[in-house]
Amino acid sequence: HQQWVTVDPIPGAFICNLGDMLARWSNNQYVSTPHRVLPPKKWGNNGQQDRISIPFFFDPNYDSIIQPIDELVGNENSKRLFEPIMYG
C-alpha cells in the first residue's frame, strides 16, 4: 500500500531500511522501502526531542554482478524475478 503508516517508537529498537540491491539479491523476499521519516507530533515532555539518525550504506564492488542468490530461486515456489546486472 502506498500510504504513510504511523508507528510508535519502541525504546531500544532501531529501524533498518532495505535498498534495491538487497531486494535483487533476495529475489524480492526483502522488499526495498521508501526511505522517509516524519518526526512524531508529540515526543518528550514538550513535544520536541532530537531524533538520532545514523545512516550506513554498504555497497558491493563497482564491477559486481547483482542477481538473486541461488538458494532463493529455482524451486517450485520461486522463479527468478531479476536478471543479472552490473552494480556500477
N, C-alpha and C positions, 0 to 999 in steps of 0.2 A: 504494500500500500504506500502511496506517495503522500504521506502526511506526517506532521510533527507528532511525536509521542512524548508526553510529559512523564519523566522518570524521577522519582525521589532519590536523592543521594543516599548511598549506603556507606556508613562510616567504615573506613579502612579499605574500601573497594576501589578498583580502577577500571577504566574502560579501554578496550583495545579496538581501534578501528582497523578494519582489514582493507587492503587495496586490491587493485585489479590483478596484480601478479599472483597473489595468493588464491584468488578466485580461479585463475587459469591452472595453477599447479594442482589445486584440489578438485578440478573438474566441476567447479561451482558448488562443491559441498560446503565451502565457506564463501559467502557472497560478499562482494565489495560493497561498502556502505558509503553513503554521502557523509562527508566529514564536516558536520555543522553542529554547533552548540550554542544554546541560548542560556544566559545566566538565570538562575532561579529568581522568581519575583520576590520571595521572602526567604532570606537565608541569613542566619545570625540574628543578633538582638535588634539591629536597626535596619534590617533588610539589605545590608551591604557587607560583603565579605570577599576577600580575594579568592579567585579561583586559580588553582595551580594547574598548569598545562605543561607537560614535558614531551614535546614531540620527538620521536625517534624514527628514523627512516632506515630501513635495511633493504638494500637492493642487490641484485645479483651482478656478476661481472657484465660489463657492457656488451660483450660478444656471446653471452649465454643464450642458449636456445630454451625458450619457455614453452612448456607443454604439460598437459595433465600427467601426473605421475602414474606409472603403470598399475599400481595397486588399486587405483580408483577408477579404472576403465576396463572394459573388455569382458565383464561378466553379464549375465542375463538382465541385470537391473540397471546397468550403466553403460552408456555409449560415450565416446569421446566428443565433448562439446566444443573443444577449441582445437584449431590447427596449430602446429608449432610456429612460433615467431621468434625473431632475434630481439633480445631485450633492447639493444641500442639502436 
